[in-house]
Protein backbone atom coordinates (compact mmCIF):
# COMPACT_ATOMS: atom_id res chain seq x y z
CA UNK A 1 0.00 0.00 0.00
CA UNK A 2 2.84 2.41 0.85
CA UNK A 3 4.33 1.99 -2.63
CA UNK A 4 1.34 3.84 -4.07
CA UNK A 5 1.60 6.81 -1.71
CA UNK A 6 4.73 8.41 -3.17
CA UNK A 7 3.44 8.64 -6.77
CA UNK A 8 0.09 9.93 -5.53
CA UNK A 9 1.73 12.51 -3.29
CA UNK A 10 4.06 13.71 -6.05
CA UNK A 11 1.17 13.97 -8.52
CA UNK A 12 -0.87 15.94 -5.99
CA UNK A 13 2.03 18.31 -5.28
CA UNK A 14 2.62 18.89 -9.00
CA UNK A 15 -1.09 19.57 -9.53
CA UNK A 16 -1.21 22.17 -6.76
CA UNK A 17 2.01 23.74 -8.02
CA UNK A 18 0.53 24.01 -11.51
CA UNK A 19 -2.65 25.61 -10.14
CA UNK A 20 -1.18 28.06 -7.65
CA UNK A 21 2.35 28.85 -8.83
CA UNK A 22 1.14 31.57 -11.28
CA UNK A 23 -0.82 33.25 -8.48
CA UNK A 24 2.18 33.16 -6.16
CA UNK A 25 4.38 34.66 -8.89
CA UNK A 26 1.92 37.53 -9.41
CA UNK A 27 1.82 38.27 -5.68
CA UNK A 28 5.61 38.02 -5.35
CA UNK A 29 6.39 40.34 -8.27
CA UNK A 30 3.89 42.91 -7.03
CA UNK A 31 6.63 43.72 -4.48
CA UNK A 32 9.40 43.88 -7.09
CA UNK A 33 11.32 47.18 -7.14
CA UNK A 34 11.89 46.95 -10.90
CA UNK A 35 9.12 48.24 -13.13
CA UNK A 36 10.29 46.33 -16.21
CA UNK A 37 11.62 42.84 -16.74
CA UNK A 38 11.09 39.64 -14.84
CA UNK A 39 14.22 39.81 -12.70
CA UNK A 40 14.01 40.49 -8.98
CA UNK A 41 15.51 43.86 -7.99
CA UNK A 42 14.49 44.20 -4.36
CA UNK A 43 11.42 44.53 -2.16
CA UNK A 44 9.16 47.58 -2.31
CA UNK A 45 5.62 48.70 -1.53
CA UNK A 46 5.65 51.58 -4.00
CA UNK A 47 3.27 49.87 -6.43
CA UNK A 48 0.61 49.54 -3.76
CA UNK A 49 1.11 53.21 -2.87
CA UNK A 50 0.83 54.05 -6.57
CA UNK A 51 -2.48 52.20 -6.74
CA UNK A 52 -3.80 54.25 -3.82
CA UNK A 53 -2.95 57.42 -5.75
CA UNK A 54 -4.36 56.12 -9.06
CA UNK A 55 -7.81 57.63 -9.62
CA UNK A 56 -8.65 55.12 -12.36
CA UNK A 57 -7.90 52.22 -10.01
CA UNK A 58 -9.87 53.80 -7.16
CA UNK A 59 -12.90 54.41 -9.41
CA UNK A 60 -12.69 50.84 -10.71
CA UNK A 61 -12.48 49.52 -7.14
CA UNK A 62 -15.54 51.56 -6.16
CA UNK A 63 -17.50 50.25 -9.16
CA UNK A 64 -16.40 46.69 -8.41
CA UNK A 65 -17.53 46.85 -4.79
CA UNK A 66 -20.83 48.57 -5.65
CA UNK A 67 -21.51 46.00 -8.36
CA UNK A 68 -20.66 43.06 -6.12
CA UNK A 69 -22.67 44.40 -3.16
CA UNK A 70 -25.79 45.26 -5.17
CA UNK A 71 -25.86 42.06 -7.22
CA UNK A 72 -25.13 39.92 -4.15
CA UNK A 73 -27.96 41.50 -2.19
CA UNK A 74 -30.49 40.92 -4.96
CA UNK A 75 -29.30 37.42 -5.87
CA UNK A 76 -29.19 36.34 -2.22
CA UNK A 77 -32.84 37.25 -1.67
CA UNK A 78 -34.07 35.75 -4.95
CA UNK A 79 -31.78 32.72 -4.77
CA UNK A 80 -32.82 31.95 -1.19
CA UNK A 81 -36.49 32.09 -2.15
CA UNK A 82 -35.81 29.81 -5.11
CA UNK A 83 -33.72 27.39 -3.04
CA UNK A 84 -36.39 27.12 -0.36
CA UNK A 85 -39.05 26.60 -3.00
CA UNK A 86 -37.08 23.86 -4.76
CA UNK A 87 -36.77 22.00 -1.46
CA UNK A 88 -40.58 21.62 -1.43
CA UNK A 89 -42.43 19.12 -3.55
CA UNK A 90 -44.44 20.58 -6.42
CA UNK A 91 -45.23 19.70 -10.00
CA UNK A 92 -42.43 20.64 -12.34
CA UNK A 93 -39.79 20.92 -9.60
CA UNK A 94 -37.43 18.64 -11.52
CA UNK A 95 -37.71 20.76 -14.66
CA UNK A 96 -37.07 23.97 -12.71
CA UNK A 97 -34.06 22.41 -11.02
CA UNK A 98 -32.55 21.29 -14.33
CA UNK A 99 -33.14 24.74 -15.82
CA UNK A 100 -31.41 26.23 -12.78
CA UNK A 101 -28.13 24.57 -13.76
CA UNK A 102 -28.09 26.04 -17.29
CA UNK A 103 -26.36 29.33 -16.39
CA UNK A 104 -23.77 27.32 -14.46
CA UNK A 105 -22.79 25.14 -17.42
CA UNK A 106 -23.23 27.64 -20.26
CA UNK A 107 -19.85 29.18 -21.28
CA UNK A 108 -19.39 32.68 -19.90
CA UNK A 109 -18.88 34.22 -23.33
CA UNK A 110 -22.16 32.71 -24.60
CA UNK A 111 -24.03 33.92 -21.53
CA UNK A 112 -22.48 37.39 -21.85
CA UNK A 113 -23.33 37.69 -25.55
CA UNK A 114 -26.90 36.53 -24.87
CA UNK A 115 -27.31 39.09 -22.10
CA UNK A 116 -25.92 41.85 -24.32
CA UNK A 117 -28.40 40.97 -27.08
CA UNK A 118 -31.30 40.77 -24.61
CA UNK A 119 -30.42 44.10 -23.02
CA UNK A 120 -30.17 45.64 -26.48
CA UNK A 121 -33.68 44.45 -27.33
CA UNK A 122 -35.02 45.81 -24.03
CA UNK A 123 -33.35 49.14 -24.70
CA UNK A 124 -34.92 49.32 -28.16
CA UNK A 125 -38.40 48.45 -26.86
CA UNK A 126 -38.42 50.54 -23.67
CA UNK A 127 -35.74 53.20 -24.13
CA UNK A 128 -34.17 52.10 -20.85
CA UNK A 129 -31.28 49.77 -19.95
CA UNK A 130 -28.41 51.84 -21.28
CA UNK A 131 -25.20 49.91 -20.75
CA UNK A 132 -23.67 50.82 -17.41
CA UNK A 133 -23.58 49.78 -13.79
CA UNK A 134 -27.30 48.93 -13.69
CA UNK A 135 -27.09 46.51 -16.62
CA UNK A 136 -23.99 44.95 -15.07
CA UNK A 137 -25.90 44.37 -11.82
CA UNK A 138 -28.73 42.67 -13.72
CA UNK A 139 -26.24 40.53 -15.63
CA UNK A 140 -24.39 39.47 -12.49
CA UNK A 141 -27.65 38.58 -10.74
CA UNK A 142 -28.38 36.24 -13.65
CA UNK A 143 -25.37 34.01 -13.01
CA UNK A 144 -25.33 34.46 -9.21
CA UNK A 145 -28.87 33.23 -8.51
CA UNK A 146 -28.20 29.58 -9.49
CA UNK A 147 -25.21 29.33 -7.14
CA UNK A 148 -27.16 30.85 -4.24
CA UNK A 149 -30.18 28.62 -4.88
CA UNK A 150 -28.03 25.48 -5.09
CA UNK A 151 -26.31 26.21 -1.76
CA UNK A 152 -29.58 27.09 0.01
CA UNK A 153 -31.35 24.05 -1.40
CA UNK A 154 -28.52 21.82 -0.17
CA UNK A 155 -28.89 23.37 3.29
CA UNK A 156 -32.65 22.82 3.21
CA UNK A 157 -32.15 19.18 2.26
CA UNK A 158 -30.01 18.66 5.35
CA UNK A 159 -32.56 20.13 7.74
CA UNK A 160 -34.80 17.99 9.92
CA UNK A 161 -38.37 18.44 8.58
CA UNK A 162 -39.80 17.43 11.96
CA UNK A 163 -38.79 20.85 13.34
CA UNK A 164 -41.13 22.66 10.96
CA UNK A 165 -43.83 20.05 11.52
CA UNK A 166 -43.58 20.52 15.29
CA UNK A 167 -43.95 24.29 14.91
CA UNK A 168 -47.04 23.85 12.74
CA UNK A 169 -48.52 21.39 15.23
CA UNK A 170 -48.11 24.03 17.93
CA UNK A 171 -50.24 26.43 15.89
CA UNK A 172 -47.60 28.50 14.11
CA UNK A 173 -48.56 30.01 10.76
CA UNK A 174 -46.40 29.30 7.68
CA UNK A 175 -44.87 32.78 8.00
CA UNK A 176 -44.06 32.19 11.67
CA UNK A 177 -42.55 28.79 10.89
CA UNK A 178 -40.29 30.31 8.26
CA UNK A 179 -39.28 33.28 10.41
CA UNK A 180 -38.66 31.49 13.71
CA UNK A 181 -37.64 27.98 12.60
CA UNK A 182 -36.54 27.75 8.97
CA UNK A 183 -34.71 31.05 8.53
CA UNK A 184 -32.47 30.77 11.65
CA UNK A 185 -31.38 27.32 10.49
CA UNK A 186 -30.74 28.66 6.99
CA UNK A 187 -28.62 31.65 8.05
CA UNK A 188 -25.19 29.92 7.84
CA UNK A 189 -26.05 28.53 4.40
CA UNK A 190 -27.41 31.86 3.19
CA UNK A 191 -24.30 33.69 4.38
CA UNK A 192 -22.08 31.14 2.65
CA UNK A 193 -24.11 31.52 -0.55
CA UNK A 194 -23.89 35.33 -0.32
CA UNK A 195 -20.11 35.22 0.10
CA UNK A 196 -19.83 32.86 -2.85
CA UNK A 197 -21.96 35.19 -5.00
CA UNK A 198 -19.91 38.21 -3.87
CA UNK A 199 -16.65 36.48 -4.79
CA UNK A 200 -17.99 35.43 -8.19
CA UNK A 201 -19.03 39.01 -8.94
CA UNK A 202 -15.77 40.44 -7.64
CA UNK A 203 -13.54 38.66 -10.15
CA UNK A 204 -15.91 38.36 -13.12
CA UNK A 205 -14.56 39.75 -16.37
CA UNK A 206 -16.43 38.31 -19.36
CA UNK A 207 -20.00 39.22 -18.36
CA UNK A 208 -18.87 42.59 -16.98
CA UNK A 209 -16.94 43.42 -20.16
CA UNK A 210 -19.92 42.69 -22.42
CA UNK A 211 -22.50 44.60 -20.35
CA UNK A 212 -20.42 47.56 -19.15
CA UNK A 213 -20.74 51.12 -20.36
CA UNK A 214 -18.97 54.48 -19.96
CA UNK A 215 -17.87 55.10 -16.39
CA UNK A 216 -18.53 51.54 -15.20
CA UNK A 217 -15.05 50.04 -15.48
CA UNK A 218 -14.35 47.36 -12.87
CA UNK A 219 -11.01 46.07 -11.62
CA UNK A 220 -10.92 42.99 -13.90
CA UNK A 221 -11.70 45.19 -16.92
CA UNK A 222 -9.03 47.69 -15.85
CA UNK A 223 -6.48 44.90 -15.52
CA UNK A 224 -7.35 43.57 -18.98
CA UNK A 225 -7.04 46.97 -20.63
CA UNK A 226 -3.73 47.64 -18.83
CA UNK A 227 -2.19 44.25 -19.64
CA UNK A 228 -2.50 45.00 -23.37
CA UNK A 229 0.18 47.65 -22.83
CA UNK A 230 2.42 45.21 -20.95
CA UNK A 231 2.45 43.62 -17.52
CA UNK A 232 3.90 45.96 -14.89
CA UNK A 233 4.24 45.66 -11.09
CA UNK A 234 1.25 47.94 -10.47
CA UNK A 235 -0.89 45.50 -12.46
CA UNK A 236 0.60 42.69 -10.40
CA UNK A 237 -0.34 44.60 -7.25
CA UNK A 238 -3.90 45.07 -8.46
CA UNK A 239 -4.12 41.38 -9.38
CA UNK A 240 -2.69 40.40 -5.99
CA UNK A 241 -5.43 42.36 -4.23
CA UNK A 242 -8.09 40.54 -6.24
CA UNK A 243 -6.46 37.20 -5.45
CA UNK A 244 -6.45 38.11 -1.76
CA UNK A 245 -10.12 39.12 -1.85
CA UNK A 246 -11.12 35.90 -3.63
CA UNK A 247 -9.06 33.80 -1.21
CA UNK A 248 -10.62 35.53 1.80
CA UNK A 249 -14.10 34.91 0.41
CA UNK A 250 -13.31 31.25 -0.19
CA UNK A 251 -11.98 30.81 3.35
CA UNK A 252 -15.07 32.46 4.82
CA UNK A 253 -17.41 30.30 2.74
CA UNK A 254 -15.56 27.14 3.83
CA UNK A 255 -15.64 28.23 7.47
CA UNK A 256 -19.36 28.98 7.36
CA UNK A 257 -20.11 25.65 5.69
CA UNK A 258 -18.24 23.85 8.46
CA UNK A 259 -20.09 25.83 11.13
CA UNK A 260 -23.42 24.49 9.86
CA UNK A 261 -24.56 21.89 12.39
C-alpha positions as CSV (number, residue, x, y, z in Angstrom):
1,X,0.0,0.0,0.0
2,X,2.8,2.4,0.9
3,X,4.3,2.0,-2.6
4,X,1.3,3.8,-4.1
5,X,1.6,6.8,-1.7
6,X,4.7,8.4,-3.2
7,X,3.4,8.6,-6.8
8,X,0.1,9.9,-5.5
9,X,1.7,12.5,-3.3
10,X,4.1,13.7,-6.1
11,X,1.2,14.0,-8.5
12,X,-0.9,15.9,-6.0
13,X,2.0,18.3,-5.3
14,X,2.6,18.9,-9.0
15,X,-1.1,19.6,-9.5
16,X,-1.2,22.2,-6.8
17,X,2.0,23.7,-8.0
18,X,0.5,24.0,-11.5
19,X,-2.6,25.6,-10.1
20,X,-1.2,28.1,-7.6
21,X,2.4,28.9,-8.8
22,X,1.1,31.6,-11.3
23,X,-0.8,33.3,-8.5
24,X,2.2,33.2,-6.2
25,X,4.4,34.7,-8.9
26,X,1.9,37.5,-9.4
27,X,1.8,38.3,-5.7
28,X,5.6,38.0,-5.3
29,X,6.4,40.3,-8.3
30,X,3.9,42.9,-7.0
31,X,6.6,43.7,-4.5
32,X,9.4,43.9,-7.1
33,X,11.3,47.2,-7.1
34,X,11.9,47.0,-10.9
35,X,9.1,48.2,-13.1
36,X,10.3,46.3,-16.2
37,X,11.6,42.8,-16.7
38,X,11.1,39.6,-14.8
39,X,14.2,39.8,-12.7
40,X,14.0,40.5,-9.0
41,X,15.5,43.9,-8.0
42,X,14.5,44.2,-4.4
43,X,11.4,44.5,-2.2
44,X,9.2,47.6,-2.3
45,X,5.6,48.7,-1.5
46,X,5.6,51.6,-4.0
47,X,3.3,49.9,-6.4
48,X,0.6,49.5,-3.8
49,X,1.1,53.2,-2.9
50,X,0.8,54.0,-6.6
51,X,-2.5,52.2,-6.7
52,X,-3.8,54.2,-3.8
53,X,-3.0,57.4,-5.7
54,X,-4.4,56.1,-9.1
55,X,-7.8,57.6,-9.6
56,X,-8.7,55.1,-12.4
57,X,-7.9,52.2,-10.0
58,X,-9.9,53.8,-7.2
59,X,-12.9,54.4,-9.4
60,X,-12.7,50.8,-10.7
61,X,-12.5,49.5,-7.1
62,X,-15.5,51.6,-6.2
63,X,-17.5,50.2,-9.2
64,X,-16.4,46.7,-8.4
65,X,-17.5,46.8,-4.8
66,X,-20.8,48.6,-5.7
67,X,-21.5,46.0,-8.4
68,X,-20.7,43.1,-6.1
69,X,-22.7,44.4,-3.2
70,X,-25.8,45.3,-5.2
71,X,-25.9,42.1,-7.2
72,X,-25.1,39.9,-4.2
73,X,-28.0,41.5,-2.2
74,X,-30.5,40.9,-5.0
75,X,-29.3,37.4,-5.9
76,X,-29.2,36.3,-2.2
77,X,-32.8,37.3,-1.7
78,X,-34.1,35.8,-5.0
79,X,-31.8,32.7,-4.8
80,X,-32.8,32.0,-1.2
81,X,-36.5,32.1,-2.2
82,X,-35.8,29.8,-5.1
83,X,-33.7,27.4,-3.0
84,X,-36.4,27.1,-0.4
85,X,-39.1,26.6,-3.0
86,X,-37.1,23.9,-4.8
87,X,-36.8,22.0,-1.5
88,X,-40.6,21.6,-1.4
89,X,-42.4,19.1,-3.6
90,X,-44.4,20.6,-6.4
91,X,-45.2,19.7,-10.0
92,X,-42.4,20.6,-12.3
93,X,-39.8,20.9,-9.6
94,X,-37.4,18.6,-11.5
95,X,-37.7,20.8,-14.7
96,X,-37.1,24.0,-12.7
97,X,-34.1,22.4,-11.0
98,X,-32.6,21.3,-14.3
99,X,-33.1,24.7,-15.8
100,X,-31.4,26.2,-12.8
101,X,-28.1,24.6,-13.8
102,X,-28.1,26.0,-17.3
103,X,-26.4,29.3,-16.4
104,X,-23.8,27.3,-14.5
105,X,-22.8,25.1,-17.4
106,X,-23.2,27.6,-20.3
107,X,-19.8,29.2,-21.3
108,X,-19.4,32.7,-19.9
109,X,-18.9,34.2,-23.3
110,X,-22.2,32.7,-24.6
111,X,-24.0,33.9,-21.5
112,X,-22.5,37.4,-21.8
113,X,-23.3,37.7,-25.5
114,X,-26.9,36.5,-24.9
115,X,-27.3,39.1,-22.1
116,X,-25.9,41.8,-24.3
117,X,-28.4,41.0,-27.1
118,X,-31.3,40.8,-24.6
119,X,-30.4,44.1,-23.0
120,X,-30.2,45.6,-26.5
121,X,-33.7,44.5,-27.3
122,X,-35.0,45.8,-24.0
123,X,-33.3,49.1,-24.7
124,X,-34.9,49.3,-28.2
125,X,-38.4,48.5,-26.9
126,X,-38.4,50.5,-23.7
127,X,-35.7,53.2,-24.1
128,X,-34.2,52.1,-20.8
129,X,-31.3,49.8,-19.9
130,X,-28.4,51.8,-21.3
131,X,-25.2,49.9,-20.7
132,X,-23.7,50.8,-17.4
133,X,-23.6,49.8,-13.8
134,X,-27.3,48.9,-13.7
135,X,-27.1,46.5,-16.6
136,X,-24.0,45.0,-15.1
137,X,-25.9,44.4,-11.8
138,X,-28.7,42.7,-13.7
139,X,-26.2,40.5,-15.6
140,X,-24.4,39.5,-12.5
141,X,-27.6,38.6,-10.7
142,X,-28.4,36.2,-13.6
143,X,-25.4,34.0,-13.0
144,X,-25.3,34.5,-9.2
145,X,-28.9,33.2,-8.5
146,X,-28.2,29.6,-9.5
147,X,-25.2,29.3,-7.1
148,X,-27.2,30.8,-4.2
149,X,-30.2,28.6,-4.9
150,X,-28.0,25.5,-5.1
151,X,-26.3,26.2,-1.8
152,X,-29.6,27.1,0.0
153,X,-31.4,24.0,-1.4
154,X,-28.5,21.8,-0.2
155,X,-28.9,23.4,3.3
156,X,-32.7,22.8,3.2
157,X,-32.2,19.2,2.3
158,X,-30.0,18.7,5.4
159,X,-32.6,20.1,7.7
160,X,-34.8,18.0,9.9
161,X,-38.4,18.4,8.6
162,X,-39.8,17.4,12.0
163,X,-38.8,20.9,13.3
164,X,-41.1,22.7,11.0
165,X,-43.8,20.1,11.5
166,X,-43.6,20.5,15.3
167,X,-44.0,24.3,14.9
168,X,-47.0,23.8,12.7
169,X,-48.5,21.4,15.2
170,X,-48.1,24.0,17.9
171,X,-50.2,26.4,15.9
172,X,-47.6,28.5,14.1
173,X,-48.6,30.0,10.8
174,X,-46.4,29.3,7.7
175,X,-44.9,32.8,8.0
176,X,-44.1,32.2,11.7
177,X,-42.6,28.8,10.9
178,X,-40.3,30.3,8.3
179,X,-39.3,33.3,10.4
180,X,-38.7,31.5,13.7
181,X,-37.6,28.0,12.6
182,X,-36.5,27.7,9.0
183,X,-34.7,31.0,8.5
184,X,-32.5,30.8,11.6
185,X,-31.4,27.3,10.5
186,X,-30.7,28.7,7.0
187,X,-28.6,31.7,8.0
188,X,-25.2,29.9,7.8
189,X,-26.1,28.5,4.4
190,X,-27.4,31.9,3.2
191,X,-24.3,33.7,4.4
192,X,-22.1,31.1,2.6
193,X,-24.1,31.5,-0.5
194,X,-23.9,35.3,-0.3
195,X,-20.1,35.2,0.1
196,X,-19.8,32.9,-2.9
197,X,-22.0,35.2,-5.0
198,X,-19.9,38.2,-3.9
199,X,-16.7,36.5,-4.8
200,X,-18.0,35.4,-8.2
201,X,-19.0,39.0,-8.9
202,X,-15.8,40.4,-7.6
203,X,-13.5,38.7,-10.1
204,X,-15.9,38.4,-13.1
205,X,-14.6,39.7,-16.4
206,X,-16.4,38.3,-19.4
207,X,-20.0,39.2,-18.4
208,X,-18.9,42.6,-17.0
209,X,-16.9,43.4,-20.2
210,X,-19.9,42.7,-22.4
211,X,-22.5,44.6,-20.3
212,X,-20.4,47.6,-19.1
213,X,-20.7,51.1,-20.4
214,X,-19.0,54.5,-20.0
215,X,-17.9,55.1,-16.4
216,X,-18.5,51.5,-15.2
217,X,-15.1,50.0,-15.5
218,X,-14.4,47.4,-12.9
219,X,-11.0,46.1,-11.6
220,X,-10.9,43.0,-13.9
221,X,-11.7,45.2,-16.9
222,X,-9.0,47.7,-15.9
223,X,-6.5,44.9,-15.5
224,X,-7.4,43.6,-19.0
225,X,-7.0,47.0,-20.6
226,X,-3.7,47.6,-18.8
227,X,-2.2,44.3,-19.6
228,X,-2.5,45.0,-23.4
229,X,0.2,47.7,-22.8
230,X,2.4,45.2,-21.0
231,X,2.5,43.6,-17.5
232,X,3.9,46.0,-14.9
233,X,4.2,45.7,-11.1
234,X,1.3,47.9,-10.5
235,X,-0.9,45.5,-12.5
236,X,0.6,42.7,-10.4
237,X,-0.3,44.6,-7.2
238,X,-3.9,45.1,-8.5
239,X,-4.1,41.4,-9.4
240,X,-2.7,40.4,-6.0
241,X,-5.4,42.4,-4.2
242,X,-8.1,40.5,-6.2
243,X,-6.5,37.2,-5.5
244,X,-6.4,38.1,-1.8
245,X,-10.1,39.1,-1.8
246,X,-11.1,35.9,-3.6
247,X,-9.1,33.8,-1.2
248,X,-10.6,35.5,1.8
249,X,-14.1,34.9,0.4
250,X,-13.3,31.2,-0.2
251,X,-12.0,30.8,3.3
252,X,-15.1,32.5,4.8
253,X,-17.4,30.3,2.7
254,X,-15.6,27.1,3.8
255,X,-15.6,28.2,7.5
256,X,-19.4,29.0,7.4
257,X,-20.1,25.7,5.7
258,X,-18.2,23.9,8.5
259,X,-20.1,25.8,11.1
260,X,-23.4,24.5,9.9
261,X,-24.6,21.9,12.4
